[in-house]
Amino acid sequence: MSHPIAVRVPPFLYNARDGKRYAISGEHWIEVPLSTMFSDLPKYMVWDAAEPLPVTEARSWPVEGSKGNVYTVKCLQNDVWTCTCPGFGWRRKCKHIKATKSEAG
């Protein structure tokens, strides 16, 4: 294997119990000299950070629950929905999101 390799996760150093030292990033483990410092990691791994997703403003709706409580349903990036109701906190889905999705179209 030729070095450095491009990795998607920031690398770090790990000292194993057997006295060896490794540069690690995700599934990539490269044994390095014990004297290797963090500043030496680019010799072994180059972090190729992906472009961040564009930030878009979340849409939100106030929704009244069956007992009169008001919850907030939000539609975030990539069609990810959240709700402040306890049911969503436990199950990661709720009737408030389902109703808001059908109304919002």
N, C-alpha and C positions, 0 to 999 in steps of 0.2 A: 504494500500500500504506500502510495506516495503522499507526502505531507506538504503543505497543509491540506486538510479536507474542508469542504464547505459544510456548515451545519446550520440548522434552523433554530436551535435552542442555544441560548448563551452557555458557553462552556464553563466548567469549574474544575478545580483540582480535588482529588480524593486520595486520602492515605488509607490503604487497606491494612487489615490486621497482620497480613503476612509480610509487612515491611515494604511493599511496593507502592508506587504513586501512579495515579492515572489521571489523564485529562478526559473528562466525561461531558458528553452532550447528547441527550436523548439516549438512543440505543448505541451510540458510538463510545467505546472505551479504548483509549490508547495508552499503553504503558509508557511513562516518561521517566527521565532520571529523577532521583530523589531531590536533587537541587533545583528542580523546575519551580519557577515562581509564576504567579498569575500573569505578570507582564510577558512571560515566555510563551503563553498559550497560542499566540498567532503563528508560531512555528509549526504547530500541530493541527490547530483548528481555527477556521475563520468563520465567524458568525455572520451568516447571510440573512439578516433580518428581512422578513417579508414586509411589503408595503402595508401600512395599517389601513383598515377599512375606513371609508369616509364616514364621518359622524353626521347623522341626520337627527333632526329634532323628533322626539317621541310625540306621538299623538296620545291624548288621554281623555277619558270620559268619566264623569261622576255617575255612579250607578247606585240606586237604592236597593238594599237587600230586603229579604222577606220580613225582617223584624224592624225595619225602619233605619238600620244603619246605612251610612253612605260609604261606599268603597270607590277606589279609583282603579279603572281598567286602563292599561297602557299598551300601545302597540309600538314596540321598539324596532330596531333594525332587523332585517332578514325575517320579517313576519314573526317575531317573537312577542308573545303576549304575556302580560302579568296582571295580577289583581291583588289588592291589599286585603282581601277577605281571608279568614282563617282556612277555609276549604282549599284555596289555592296554595296556602302555605304548607298544607299537609299533602295534597294530591298533585300539585303543579297543574291543575286544571279546575275550572269551576263553571257554573251556569251563567255567571255574569259575563265572562269572556265569550261564551257561546252566543249569548243574546246580543252582545255588542258587535261581534263579528257579523251576525246576520243583519243588524241594522246599519252598520257602517258600509257593508257591501264590499 
